[in-house]
Every structure is written in structure tokens, then in C-alpha cells.
């Protein structure tokens, strides 16, 4: 079963005097990229949460948000005495004692950078266990979203592979007449030249020339690649990279058939095949 890399999941819980909200969004990416938004006091646990996300989601651009609402106990602010005293000293050197009192200078100093620092408390382990449970719930929602999207993608892939197989059958029907027409055109051109040629040598050269346009091997390989694509859709694990490699091989055979066709009707079919394959390639980018 294939999965899309697009997904969304969320979870909320109440813990003590806090409401914890978690949101996850996933988009396609060649690798796992996790972008995090959370209060600074929870950063100490970020690596653990990242590992949980990476183990479940494998690949994709992941936006992870941890938001805390209505927390009654805020982080404790602490005065940085050394910094404040240095500020007051500098301010005194700039102004007269008559202009500003000690209290007024102190009011100005505490508003300057680094005068007040926030003390971060350790995250309560019980709270963190609750956060992990909420994250697990949001991950399950996102994976379910990915699976539902994957089913739609798989349906589309099977339809387009079926169309490619039908178009390949048209190519196989055109092929015999294409070779015959090529031979006839060469004989007709020779007659118009009205020159004597060694018939045996001419036949040898003609066979060699027509062999350059033979697409039997390309047709066989293309059939195998299309069947392999369908088999890969049936495996339990989603493997977008493997499907991408198979589409590259499919494209290679279609391009070779087109370059060898030397026939307008076959070229028309090849253009249709390329169009269907491009639609598959666009969707493959979003498969996990």
C-alpha cells in the first residue's frame, strides 16, 4: 500500500493547569526535514520528539507545533544584578544626579537588554509522557491521512499504467506495417534513381538498415517495467523512490521507441504515452 507524503494530524490534552496542543503537517520532500515551533522550556526534549516523528513518518517536510495555553505558572524572571549595576554606572556618567534619581535610573536600567533573564524549569516527566502520548495520537492521524491520500494516488497510477499498456498494444499493431512501409519506400526511391545495384549486397544493407528501427526489445522491456510497477504497488510498504526509478526506465524505453519509430502514426501514440507518463511522474513526487 502506498502512502502520500501529504498529511495532517492534531491532538489536544489538559494537564494540570495547562492545555497542550500539538499539530503536524507533512508535505513532499526527498528526505526527512522537521521544522519545530515550541516554547523554549520544552526545547530540552526536542530530540526525543524529533525521533518519535522520524520513526513514524520516515520522509517528508514536517511542520511540528507544540503550543501551551493558559499556563498559570509562568517561567520565573530573575534580575541580572551585575548587568543592571553596570547600566546604572554608565547612565550616571551621562546624566547629572539632579536630573535623575537612583530609582529613575534603575527603572531605565531594567528595561535594557539582558537586565532580566527568564529561568527555565525542568519539564515535568509526567507532563512530558502526556505530550508524547498526544504526539503519538497526532502521528496516527497524519499516517491515516497519508494512507487515504495514497489510495487515491494508487487508483490513478493503475488507471494510467493500464492506458500505457493499451497504447503499447497500438504500437505493436502498427509495428509490422511500419517495417513494410519503410522497405517499400526504399525500393521506390531506388527505382526512381534508375541505377543498377548488386541485389545481394543491397538486401544485406537493407536488412542492416531496418534492424536499426527494430523495437522488439524495447517493447518487451517496456511491458516488463509496466508489470513491475504494478507489482510494486502491491507490496505492503510504500516505496516512492522505487516507483520513481521504475518510471525512469519506462520513460527510457518510450523515448527509444519514439526515436526508432520513423512512422507518423507510431509517433502520435508515443506522444500520448509520454503524456500519461508525465502525469505519473508528477504524482510519484508525493509518494512516501
Secondary structure in CASP SS format (residue, H / E / C, confidence):
PFRMAT SS
TARGET T0000
AUTHOR 0000-0000-0000
METHOD secondary structure of the structure
MODEL  1
X C 1.00
X C 1.00
X C 1.00
X E 1.00
X C 1.00
X C 1.00
X E 1.00
X E 1.00
X E 1.00
X E 1.00
X E 1.00
X E 1.00
X E 1.00
X E 1.00
X E 1.00
X C 1.00
X C 1.00
X E 1.00
X E 1.00
X E 1.00
X E 1.00
X E 1.00
X E 1.00
X E 1.00
X E 1.00
X E 1.00
X E 1.00
X C 1.00
X C 1.00
X C 1.00
X C 1.00
X E 1.00
X E 1.00
X E 1.00
X E 1.00
X E 1.00
X E 1.00
X C 1.00
X C 1.00
X H 1.00
X H 1.00
X H 1.00
X H 1.00
X H 1.00
X H 1.00
X H 1.00
X H 1.00
X H 1.00
X H 1.00
X H 1.00
X H 1.00
X H 1.00
X H 1.00
X H 1.00
X H 1.00
X H 1.00
X H 1.00
X C 1.00
X C 1.00
X E 1.00
X E 1.00
X E 1.00
X E 1.00
X E 1.00
X E 1.00
X E 1.00
X E 1.00
X E 1.00
X E 1.00
X C 1.00
X C 1.00
X C 1.00
X C 1.00
X C 1.00
X C 1.00
X E 1.00
X E 1.00
X E 1.00
X E 1.00
X C 1.00
X H 1.00
X H 1.00
X H 1.00
X H 1.00
X H 1.00
X H 1.00
X H 1.00
X H 1.00
X H 1.00
X H 1.00
X H 1.00
X H 1.00
X H 1.00
X H 1.00
X C 1.00
X C 1.00
X C 1.00
X C 1.00
X C 1.00
X C 1.00
X C 1.00
X H 1.00
X H 1.00
X H 1.00
X H 1.00
X H 1.00
X H 1.00
X H 1.00
X H 1.00
X C 1.00
X C 1.00
X C 1.00
X C 1.00
X C 1.00
X C 1.00
X E 1.00
X E 1.00
X E 1.00
X E 1.00
X C 1.00
X C 1.00
X C 1.00
X C 1.00
X C 1.00
X H 1.00
X H 1.00
X H 1.00
X H 1.00
X H 1.00
X H 1.00
X H 1.00
X H 1.00
X H 1.00
X H 1.00
X H 1.00
X H 1.00
X H 1.00
X H 1.00
X H 1.00
X H 1.00
X H 1.00
X H 1.00
X H 1.00
X H 1.00
X H 1.00
X H 1.00
X H 1.00
X H 1.00
X H 1.00
X H 1.00
X H 1.00
X H 1.00
X H 1.00
X H 1.00
X H 1.00
X H 1.00
X H 1.00
X H 1.00
X H 1.00
X H 1.00
X H 1.00
X H 1.00
X H 1.00
X H 1.00
X H 1.00
X H 1.00
X H 1.00
X H 1.00
X H 1.00
X H 1.00
X H 1.00
X H 1.00
X H 1.00
X H 1.00
X H 1.00
X H 1.00
X H 1.00
X H 1.00
X H 1.00
X H 1.00
X H 1.00
X H 1.00
X H 1.00
X H 1.00
X H 1.00
X H 1.00
X H 1.00
X H 1.00
X H 1.00
X H 1.00
X H 1.00
X H 1.00
X H 1.00
X C 1.00
X C 1.00
X C 1.00
X C 1.00
X C 1.00
X H 1.00
X H 1.00
X H 1.00
X H 1.00
X H 1.00
X H 1.00
X H 1.00
X H 1.00
X H 1.00
X H 1.00
X H 1.00
X H 1.00
X H 1.00
X C 1.00
X C 1.00
X C 1.00
X C 1.00
X H 1.00
X H 1.00
X H 1.00
X H 1.00
X H 1.00
X H 1.00
X H 1.00
X H 1.00
X H 1.00
X H 1.00
X H 1.00
X H 1.00
X H 1.00
X H 1.00
X H 1.00
X H 1.00
X H 1.00
X H 1.00
X H 1.00
X C 1.00
X C 1.00
X C 1.00
X C 1.00
X C 1.00
X H 1.00
X H 1.00
X H 1.00
X H 1.00
X H 1.00
X H 1.00
X H 1.00
X H 1.00
X H 1.00
X H 1.00
X H 1.00
X H 1.00
X H 1.00
X H 1.00
X H 1.00
X H 1.00
X H 1.00
X H 1.00
X H 1.00
X H 1.00
X H 1.00
X H 1.00
X C 1.00
X C 1.00
X H 1.00
X H 1.00
X H 1.00
X H 1.00
X H 1.00
X H 1.00
X H 1.00
X H 1.00
X H 1.00
X H 1.00
X H 1.00
X H 1.00
X H 1.00
X H 1.00
X H 1.00
X H 1.00
X H 1.00
X H 1.00
X H 1.00
X H 1.00
X H 1.00
X C 1.00
X C 1.00
X E 1.00
X C 1.00
END
